[in-house]
Amino acid sequence: MLQTIGEYALERLVESGEAETMKRQHAAFFLELAEMAAPYVMSEVRLDWLERLDLDHDNLRVAFTWGAGTPGEQGTVLRLAAALGQFWFHRGYVGEGRDCVRHALTEVASLADDPVPRVPVDTQAKILYAAAALAWIQGNDADARSFIEKSVACYRTVGAPHQVAYALLGLGVVLLAQELPHQALPHFQEAFRLCPAEKNRWDSAYTLRGLGDAMWLAGDRDTAHTMYHDSLALFRDVHDGWGEAFTLYALGNATLVDGDVASAHASLTASTILFRDGGSRWDLAWVLIALGFAEVQRGEYAAATQACMESLLTWRDLSTVSGLRASLAGLVVVATAQGRFAEAARLSGVAAPLDHGRGPYFAITYHAARPLFDQAMAAVQASMTPETFHRAQADGRALPLAQTVSDVVTSWSRSP
């Protein structure tokens, strides 16, 4: 009924010649909303603003589509892409965000030779940052690094310390995803100098988390633990559940490597609760993988299966290949612990979390998961002849990933 009324109203607007005016006003209104929300999505009040954008997600889509299809409205498209990058990222709208940002970058390129500068440098920087984040979320490190380095260069020309620091944090995260902590450190350190805690506690907390990761991956784990705890205290001080969950995830992995399974489990469980409450599906999916490995360490195989399966289903919804492979690696470890060696061998043919396609978050989980995965592979190979093992792996690789995931969802859902 409502759709019929809406269609009738649109027909009357078209007949009156006012439809285009209404569409322009509609786009302007929701562009203003997107730009109003953008700075708060990276702050301690992110959840309120993400939920506000959720309510008008369809309207934002309509505004972007109208701008993309209307001559002379490139500015609307560019400003929406610049404003919505973190919304797409945190809500897991990877495909939608990638397509919109790709369109925006094409517009930037088409206007590059215009004698009158039509794309503000800070808008270009934001679009490039969004492009980097969406490439990073899919494990495309080369594109992510190219985009974020260009974003940093643009922000430096603008000269605003906060914006430069924001881009430097992104560059540091991308370098960590490439296992380059020593290259990442200077960028985190510069960002920390540009955003001291006395000026912005949230920015300082976020930077300390990145510094902790860099220190941890560089081998200075005592300093990393200190930075994680300082970050956690600041996030709690500003009452940011997402930030708290973000740091607890890293702390959980670090303590798991140290052999403190109980503390690791507590941190990772708390992280999943906070991410779930905040609707951060992408973040939650990575933490669930780490929690699955912790549950295996505790001998809680049903809980480990549940965590890895929830992660797998989320990655399927988000179409994230690196996440799917990482979740399958968790199930390889669970299957091995349960004596399901043939299943583990077959899945190991497509699970590739420890050498290729780890994705950004798994750079942290990697060190906690690697010993468990190696032990599982050794146990599987000891349970059968080399020929049987390699044949099982080949059978796993022969299936399309989507088919493997579908088969796993069906078979593991029936498992006790």
Contacts in CASP RR format, 6 or more apart in sequence:
PFRMAT RR
TARGET T0000
AUTHOR 0000-0000-0000
METHOD contacts of the structure
MODEL  1
MLQTIGEYALERLVESGEAETMKRQHAAFFLELAEMAAPYVMSEVRLDWL
ERLDLDHDNLRVAFTWGAGTPGEQGTVLRLAAALGQFWFHRGYVGEGRDC
VRHALTEVASLADDPVPRVPVDTQAKILYAAAALAWIQGNDADARSFIEK
SVACYRTVGAPHQVAYALLGLGVVLLAQELPHQALPHFQEAFRLCPAEKN
RWDSAYTLRGLGDAMWLAGDRDTAHTMYHDSLALFRDVHDGWGEAFTLYA
LGNATLVDGDVASAHASLTASTILFRDGGSRWDLAWVLIALGFAEVQRGE
YAAATQACMESLLTWRDLSTVSGLRASLAGLVVVATAQGRFAEAARLSGV
AAPLDHGRGPYFAITYHAARPLFDQAMAAVQASMTPETFHRAQADGRALP
LAQTVSDVVTSWSRSP
10 19 0 8 1.000
13 19 0 8 1.000
13 22 0 8 1.000
23 66 0 8 1.000
23 70 0 8 1.000
24 66 0 8 1.000
26 59 0 8 1.000
26 62 0 8 1.000
26 63 0 8 1.000
26 66 0 8 1.000
27 62 0 8 1.000
27 63 0 8 1.000
27 66 0 8 1.000
27 67 0 8 1.000
27 73 0 8 1.000
27 76 0 8 1.000
28 76 0 8 1.000
30 56 0 8 1.000
30 59 0 8 1.000
30 60 0 8 1.000
30 62 0 8 1.000
30 63 0 8 1.000
31 63 0 8 1.000
31 76 0 8 1.000
31 79 0 8 1.000
31 80 0 8 1.000
31 83 0 8 1.000
33 52 0 8 1.000
33 53 0 8 1.000
33 56 0 8 1.000
33 60 0 8 1.000
34 53 0 8 1.000
34 60 0 8 1.000
34 79 0 8 1.000
34 80 0 8 1.000
34 83 0 8 1.000
34 84 0 8 1.000
34 87 0 8 1.000
35 79 0 8 1.000
35 83 0 8 1.000
37 49 0 8 1.000
37 52 0 8 1.000
37 53 0 8 1.000
37 83 0 8 1.000
37 87 0 8 1.000
38 82 0 8 1.000
38 83 0 8 1.000
38 84 0 8 1.000
38 86 0 8 1.000
38 126 0 8 1.000
40 46 0 8 1.000
40 48 0 8 1.000
40 49 0 8 1.000
41 49 0 8 1.000
41 50 0 8 1.000
41 53 0 8 1.000
41 86 0 8 1.000
41 87 0 8 1.000
41 90 0 8 1.000
42 86 0 8 1.000
42 166 0 8 1.000
42 206 0 8 1.000
43 202 0 8 1.000
43 240 0 8 1.000
44 202 0 8 1.000
44 235 0 8 1.000
44 238 0 8 1.000
44 239 0 8 1.000
44 240 0 8 1.000
46 90 0 8 1.000
46 240 0 8 1.000
46 242 0 8 1.000
47 241 0 8 1.000
47 242 0 8 1.000
47 278 0 8 1.000
47 279 0 8 1.000
50 87 0 8 1.000
50 90 0 8 1.000
50 91 0 8 1.000
50 278 0 8 1.000
50 279 0 8 1.000
53 60 0 8 1.000
53 84 0 8 1.000
53 87 0 8 1.000
53 91 0 8 1.000
54 91 0 8 1.000
60 80 0 8 1.000
60 84 0 8 1.000
61 96 0 8 1.000
63 76 0 8 1.000
63 80 0 8 1.000
64 76 0 8 1.000
64 77 0 8 1.000
64 80 0 8 1.000
64 81 0 8 1.000
64 100 0 8 1.000
66 73 0 8 1.000
66 76 0 8 1.000
67 73 0 8 1.000
67 74 0 8 1.000
67 76 0 8 1.000
67 77 0 8 1.000
68 77 0 8 1.000
68 103 0 8 1.000
70 76 0 8 1.000
74 107 0 8 1.000
74 111 0 8 1.000
74 118 0 8 1.000
75 107 0 8 1.000
75 118 0 8 1.000
75 119 0 8 1.000
77 100 0 8 1.000
77 103 0 8 1.000
77 104 0 8 1.000
77 107 0 8 1.000
78 104 0 8 1.000
78 107 0 8 1.000
78 108 0 8 1.000
78 119 0 8 1.000
78 123 0 8 1.000
78 127 0 8 1.000
79 123 0 8 1.000
80 100 0 8 1.000
81 100 0 8 1.000
81 101 0 8 1.000
81 103 0 8 1.000
81 104 0 8 1.000
81 126 0 8 1.000
81 127 0 8 1.000
81 130 0 8 1.000
82 104 0 8 1.000
82 123 0 8 1.000
82 126 0 8 1.000
82 127 0 8 1.000
82 130 0 8 1.000
83 126 0 8 1.000
84 97 0 8 1.000
84 100 0 8 1.000
84 130 0 8 1.000
85 97 0 8 1.000
85 101 0 8 1.000
85 126 0 8 1.000
85 129 0 8 1.000
85 130 0 8 1.000
85 133 0 8 1.000
85 134 0 8 1.000
86 130 0 8 1.000
86 133 0 8 1.000
87 93 0 8 1.000
88 94 0 8 1.000
88 96 0 8 1.000
88 97 0 8 1.000
88 100 0 8 1.000
88 130 0 8 1.000
88 134 0 8 1.000
89 130 0 8 1.000
89 133 0 8 1.000
89 134 0 8 1.000
89 137 0 8 1.000
89 282 0 8 1.000
90 280 0 8 1.000
90 282 0 8 1.000
90 283 0 8 1.000
91 279 0 8 1.000
91 281 0 8 1.000
92 137 0 8 1.000
92 281 0 8 1.000
92 282 0 8 1.000
92 318 0 8 1.000
94 134 0 8 1.000
94 137 0 8 1.000
94 138 0 8 1.000
94 282 0 8 1.000
94 318 0 8 1.000
94 319 0 8 1.000
94 320 0 8 1.000
95 134 0 8 1.000
95 319 0 8 1.000
97 130 0 8 1.000
97 134 0 8 1.000
98 134 0 8 1.000
98 135 0 8 1.000
98 138 0 8 1.000
101 127 0 8 1.000
101 130 0 8 1.000
101 131 0 8 1.000
101 134 0 8 1.000
102 131 0 8 1.000
104 127 0 8 1.000
105 127 0 8 1.000
105 128 0 8 1.000
105 131 0 8 1.000
107 119 0 8 1.000
108 119 0 8 1.000
108 124 0 8 1.000
108 127 0 8 1.000
111 118 0 8 1.000
111 119 0 8 1.000
121 154 0 8 1.000
121 157 0 8 1.000
121 158 0 8 1.000
122 154 0 8 1.000
122 155 0 8 1.000
122 158 0 8 1.000
122 160 0 8 1.000
122 163 0 8 1.000
124 154 0 8 1.000
125 151 0 8 1.000
125 154 0 8 1.000
125 155 0 8 1.000
125 158 0 8 1.000
125 163 0 8 1.000
125 167 0 8 1.000
126 151 0 8 1.000
128 147 0 8 1.000
128 148 0 8 1.000
128 150 0 8 1.000
128 151 0 8 1.000
128 154 0 8 1.000
129 147 0 8 1.000
129 148 0 8 1.000
129 151 0 8 1.000
129 166 0 8 1.000
129 167 0 8 1.000
129 170 0 8 1.000
131 143 0 8 1.000
131 147 0 8 1.000
132 143 0 8 1.000
132 144 0 8 1.000
132 145 0 8 1.000
132 146 0 8 1.000
132 147 0 8 1.000
132 148 0 8 1.000
132 151 0 8 1.000
132 170 0 8 1.000
132 174 0 8 1.000
133 144 0 8 1.000
133 170 0 8 1.000
135 141 0 8 1.000
135 143 0 8 1.000
135 144 0 8 1.000
135 147 0 8 1.000
136 144 0 8 1.000
136 173 0 8 1.000
136 174 0 8 1.000
136 177 0 8 1.000
136 360 0 8 1.000
137 282 0 8 1.000
137 320 0 8 1.000
137 360 0 8 1.000
138 320 0 8 1.000
138 321 0 8 1.000
138 322 0 8 1.000
139 177 0 8 1.000
139 322 0 8 1.000
139 357 0 8 1.000
139 359 0 8 1.000
139 360 0 8 1.000
141 174 0 8 1.000
141 177 0 8 1.000
141 178 0 8 1.000
141 359 0 8 1.000
141 360 0 8 1.000
144 174 0 8 1.000
144 177 0 8 1.000
145 171 0 8 1.000
145 174 0 8 1.000
145 175 0 8 1.000
145 178 0 8 1.000
148 167 0 8 1.000
148 170 0 8 1.000
148 171 0 8 1.000
148 174 0 8 1.000
149 171 0 8 1.000
151 167 0 8 1.000
152 164 0 8 1.000
152 167 0 8 1.000
152 168 0 8 1.000
152 171 0 8 1.000
154 167 0 8 1.000
155 163 0 8 1.000
155 164 0 8 1.000
155 166 0 8 1.000
155 167 0 8 1.000
156 164 0 8 1.000
158 164 0 8 1.000
161 194 0 8 1.000
161 195 0 8 1.000
162 194 0 8 1.000
162 195 0 8 1.000
162 200 0 8 1.000
162 203 0 8 1.000
164 191 0 8 1.000
164 194 0 8 1.000
165 190 0 8 1.000
165 191 0 8 1.000
165 192 0 8 1.000
165 194 0 8 1.000
165 195 0 8 1.000
165 203 0 8 1.000
165 207 0 8 1.000
166 191 0 8 1.000
166 203 0 8 1.000
168 187 0 8 1.000
168 188 0 8 1.000
168 190 0 8 1.000
168 191 0 8 1.000
168 194 0 8 1.000
169 187 0 8 1.000
169 188 0 8 1.000
169 191 0 8 1.000
169 206 0 8 1.000
169 207 0 8 1.000
169 210 0 8 1.000
170 187 0 8 1.000
171 184 0 8 1.000
171 187 0 8 1.000
172 183 0 8 1.000
172 184 0 8 1.000
172 187 0 8 1.000
172 188 0 8 1.000
172 210 0 8 1.000
172 214 0 8 1.000
173 184 0 8 1.000
173 210 0 8 1.000
173 360 0 8 1.000
174 360 0 8 1.000
175 181 0 8 1.000
175 183 0 8 1.000
175 184 0 8 1.000
175 187 0 8 1.000
176 184 0 8 1.000
176 210 0 8 1.000
176 213 0 8 1.000
176 214 0 8 1.000
176 217 0 8 1.000
176 360 0 8 1.000
176 363 0 8 1.000
177 359 0 8 1.000
177 360 0 8 1.000
177 363 0 8 1.000
179 217 0 8 1.000
179 363 0 8 1.000
181 213 0 8 1.000
181 214 0 8 1.000
181 215 0 8 1.000
181 216 0 8 1.000
181 217 0 8 1.000
181 218 0 8 1.000
181 219 0 8 1.000
182 218 0 8 1.000
184 213 0 8 1.000
184 214 0 8 1.000
185 211 0 8 1.000
185 214 0 8 1.000
185 215 0 8 1.000
185 218 0 8 1.000
188 207 0 8 1.000
188 210 0 8 1.000
188 211 0 8 1.000
188 214 0 8 1.000
189 211 0 8 1.000
191 207 0 8 1.000
192 204 0 8 1.000
192 207 0 8 1.000
192 208 0 8 1.000
192 211 0 8 1.000
195 203 0 8 1.000
195 204 0 8 1.000
195 207 0 8 1.000
196 204 0 8 1.000
197 204 0 8 1.000
197 205 0 8 1.000
197 234 0 8 1.000
201 234 0 8 1.000
201 237 0 8 1.000
201 238 0 8 1.000
202 234 0 8 1.000
202 235 0 8 1.000
202 238 0 8 1.000
202 240 0 8 1.000
204 234 0 8 1.000
205 230 0 8 1.000
205 231 0 8 1.000
205 232 0 8 1.000
205 234 0 8 1.000
205 235 0 8 1.000
205 238 0 8 1.000
205 240 0 8 1.000
205 243 0 8 1.000
205 247 0 8 1.000
206 231 0 8 1.000
206 243 0 8 1.000
206 246 0 8 1.000
208 227 0 8 1.000
208 228 0 8 1.000
208 230 0 8 1.000
208 231 0 8 1.000
208 234 0 8 1.000
209 227 0 8 1.000
209 228 0 8 1.000
209 231 0 8 1.000
209 243 0 8 1.000
209 246 0 8 1.000
209 247 0 8 1.000
209 250 0 8 1.000
210 227 0 8 1.000
210 231 0 8 1.000
211 227 0 8 1.000
212 223 0 8 1.000
212 224 0 8 1.000
212 227 0 8 1.000
212 228 0 8 1.000
212 231 0 8 1.000
212 250 0 8 1.000
213 224 0 8 1.000
213 250 0 8 1.000
213 363 0 8 1.000
213 364 0 8 1.000
215 221 0 8 1.000
215 223 0 8 1.000
215 224 0 8 1.000
215 227 0 8 1.000
216 224 0 8 1.000
216 250 0 8 1.000
216 254 0 8 1.000
216 364 0 8 1.000
217 363 0 8 1.000
217 364 0 8 1.000
217 367 0 8 1.000
221 254 0 8 1.000
221 257 0 8 1.000
221 258 0 8 1.000
224 254 0 8 1.000
225 251 0 8 1.000
225 254 0 8 1.000
228 247 0 8 1.000
228 250 0 8 1.000
228 251 0 8 1.000
228 254 0 8 1.000
229 251 0 8 1.000
231 247 0 8 1.000
232 244 0 8 1.000
232 247 0 8 1.000
232 248 0 8 1.000
232 251 0 8 1.000
235 241 0 8 1.000
235 243 0 8 1.000
235 244 0 8 1.000
235 246 0 8 1.000
235 247 0 8 1.000
236 244 0 8 1.000
241 274 0 8 1.000
241 277 0 8 1.000
241 278 0 8 1.000
242 274 0 8 1.000
242 275 0 8 1.000
242 278 0 8 1.000
242 280 0 8 1.000
242 283 0 8 1.000
244 270 0 8 1.000
244 274 0 8 1.000
245 270 0 8 1.000
245 271 0 8 1.000
245 272 0 8 1.000
245 273 0 8 1.000
245 274 0 8 1.000
245 275 0 8 1.000
245 280 0 8 1.000
245 283 0 8 1.000
245 287 0 8 1.000
246 271 0 8 1.000
246 283 0 8 1.000
248 267 0 8 1.000
248 268 0 8 1.000
248 270 0 8 1.000
248 271 0 8 1.000
248 274 0 8 1.000
249 267 0 8 1.000
249 268 0 8 1.000
249 271 0 8 1.000
249 283 0 8 1.000
249 286 0 8 1.000
249 287 0 8 1.000
249 290 0 8 1.000
249 361 0 8 1.000
249 364 0 8 1.000
250 364 0 8 1.000
251 267 0 8 1.000
252 263 0 8 1.000
252 264 0 8 1.000
252 267 0 8 1.000
252 268 0 8 1.000
252 271 0 8 1.000
252 290 0 8 1.000
252 294 0 8 1.000
252 368 0 8 1.000
253 264 0 8 1.000
253 268 0 8 1.000
253 290 0 8 1.000
253 364 0 8 1.000
253 365 0 8 1.000
253 367 0 8 1.000
253 368 0 8 1.000
255 263 0 8 1.000
255 264 0 8 1.000
255 267 0 8 1.000
256 264 0 8 1.000
256 268 0 8 1.000
256 290 0 8 1.000
256 293 0 8 1.000
256 294 0 8 1.000
256 297 0 8 1.000
256 368 0 8 1.000
257 367 0 8 1.000
257 368 0 8 1.000
261 294 0 8 1.000
261 297 0 8 1.000
261 298 0 8 1.000
264 294 0 8 1.000
264 297 0 8 1.000
264 368 0 8 1.000
265 291 0 8 1.000
265 294 0 8 1.000
265 295 0 8 1.000
265 297 0 8 1.000
265 298 0 8 1.000
268 287 0 8 1.000
268 290 0 8 1.000
268 291 0 8 1.000
268 294 0 8 1.000
269 291 0 8 1.000
271 287 0 8 1.000
271 291 0 8 1.000
272 284 0 8 1.000
272 287 0 8 1.000
272 288 0 8 1.000
272 291 0 8 1.000
272 307 0 8 1.000
275 283 0 8 1.000
275 284 0 8 1.000
275 287 0 8 1.000
276 284 0 8 1.000
281 314 0 8 1.000
281 317 0 8 1.000
281 318 0 8 1.000
282 314 0 8 1.000
282 318 0 8 1.000
282 320 0 8 1.000
283 361 0 8 1.000
284 314 0 8 1.000
285 310 0 8 1.000
285 311 0 8 1.000
285 314 0 8 1.000
285 315 0 8 1.000
285 318 0 8 1.000
285 320 0 8 1.000
285 323 0 8 1.000
285 327 0 8 1.000
286 311 0 8 1.000
286 323 0 8 1.000
286 326 0 8 1.000
286 361 0 8 1.000
286 362 0 8 1.000
286 365 0 8 1.000
288 307 0 8 1.000
288 308 0 8 1.000
288 310 0 8 1.000
288 311 0 8 1.000
288 314 0 8 1.000
288 327 0 8 1.000
289 307 0 8 1.000
289 308 0 8 1.000
289 311 0 8 1.000
289 323 0 8 1.000
289 326 0 8 1.000
289 327 0 8 1.000
289 329 0 8 1.000
289 330 0 8 1.000
289 353 0 8 1.000
289 362 0 8 1.000
289 365 0 8 1.000
289 369 0 8 1.000
290 365 0 8 1.000
290 368 0 8 1.000
290 369 0 8 1.000
291 307 0 8 1.000
292 303 0 8 1.000
292 304 0 8 1.000
292 307 0 8 1.000
292 308 0 8 1.000
292 330 0 8 1.000
292 334 0 8 1.000
293 304 0 8 1.000
293 330 0 8 1.000
293 333 0 8 1.000
293 365 0 8 1.000
293 368 0 8 1.000
293 369 0 8 1.000
293 372 0 8 1.000
295 301 0 8 1.000
295 303 0 8 1.000
295 304 0 8 1.000
295 307 0 8 1.000
296 304 0 8 1.000
296 330 0 8 1.000
296 333 0 8 1.000
296 334 0 8 1.000
296 337 0 8 1.000
296 372 0 8 1.000
297 372 0 8 1.000
299 337 0 8 1.000
301 334 0 8 1.000
301 337 0 8 1.000
301 338 0 8 1.000
302 416 0 8 1.000
304 330 0 8 1.000
304 333 0 8 1.000
304 334 0 8 1.000
304 337 0 8 1.000
305 331 0 8 1.000
305 334 0 8 1.000
305 412 0 8 1.000
305 415 0 8 1.000
308 327 0 8 1.000
308 330 0 8 1.000
308 331 0 8 1.000
308 334 0 8 1.000
309 327 0 8 1.000
309 331 0 8 1.000
309 409 0 8 1.000
309 412 0 8 1.000
309 413 0 8 1.000
311 323 0 8 1.000
311 326 0 8 1.000
311 327 0 8 1.000
312 324 0 8 1.000
312 327 0 8 1.000
312 328 0 8 1.000
312 331 0 8 1.000
312 405 0 8 1.000
312 408 0 8 1.000
312 409 0 8 1.000
313 409 0 8 1.000
315 323 0 8 1.000
315 324 0 8 1.000
315 326 0 8 1.000
315 327 0 8 1.000
316 324 0 8 1.000
316 405 0 8 1.000
316 409 0 8 1.000
321 357 0 8 1.000
321 401 0 8 1.000
322 357 0 8 1.000
322 358 0 8 1.000
322 359 0 8 1.000
322 362 0 8 1.000
323 353 0 8 1.000
323 359 0 8 1.000
323 362 0 8 1.000
324 401 0 8 1.000
324 405 0 8 1.000
325 350 0 8 1.000
325 351 0 8 1.000
325 352 0 8 1.000
325 353 0 8 1.000
325 357 0 8 1.000
325 401 0 8 1.000
326 351 0 8 1.000
326 353 0 8 1.000
326 358 0 8 1.000
326 359 0 8 1.000
326 362 0 8 1.000
326 365 0 8 1.000
328 347 0 8 1.000
328 350 0 8 1.000
328 351 0 8 1.000
328 353 0 8 1.000
328 404 0 8 1.000
328 405 0 8 1.000
328 408 0 8 1.000
329 348 0 8 1.000
329 351 0 8 1.000
329 352 0 8 1.000
329 353 0 8 1.000
329 354 0 8 1.000
329 369 0 8 1.000
329 373 0 8 1.000
330 351 0 8 1.000
330 353 0 8 1.000
330 369 0 8 1.000
330 373 0 8 1.000
331 347 0 8 1.000
331 351 0 8 1.000
331 408 0 8 1.000
331 412 0 8 1.000
332 344 0 8 1.000
332 347 0 8 1.000
332 348 0 8 1.000
332 351 0 8 1.000
332 373 0 8 1.000
332 376 0 8 1.000
332 377 0 8 1.000
333 344 0 8 1.000
333 369 0 8 1.000
333 372 0 8 1.000
333 373 0 8 1.000
333 376 0 8 1.000
335 341 0 8 1.000
335 343 0 8 1.000
335 344 0 8 1.000
335 347 0 8 1.000
336 344 0 8 1.000
336 376 0 8 1.000
336 377 0 8 1.000
336 379 0 8 1.000
336 380 0 8 1.000
337 376 0 8 1.000
339 383 0 8 1.000
341 379 0 8 1.000
341 380 0 8 1.000
341 383 0 8 1.000
341 384 0 8 1.000
342 384 0 8 1.000
342 392 0 8 1.000
344 376 0 8 1.000
344 380 0 8 1.000
345 380 0 8 1.000
345 384 0 8 1.000
345 388 0 8 1.000
345 389 0 8 1.000
345 392 0 8 1.000
345 393 0 8 1.000
346 392 0 8 1.000
346 393 0 8 1.000
346 395 0 8 1.000
346 396 0 8 1.000
347 396 0 8 1.000
347 404 0 8 1.000
347 408 0 8 1.000
348 377 0 8 1.000
348 380 0 8 1.000
348 392 0 8 1.000
348 393 0 8 1.000
349 393 0 8 1.000
349 394 0 8 1.000
349 396 0 8 1.000
349 397 0 8 1.000
350 396 0 8 1.000
350 397 0 8 1.000
350 399 0 8 1.000
350 401 0 8 1.000
350 404 0 8 1.000
352 358 0 8 1.000
353 362 0 8 1.000
353 365 0 8 1.000
353 366 0 8 1.000
353 369 0 8 1.000
353 373 0 8 1.000
354 366 0 8 1.000
354 369 0 8 1.000
354 370 0 8 1.000
354 373 0 8 1.000
358 366 0 8 1.000
362 369 0 8 1.000
380 389 0 8 1.000
381 389 0 8 1.000
384 392 0 8 1.000
396 404 0 8 1.000
399 407 0 8 1.000
END
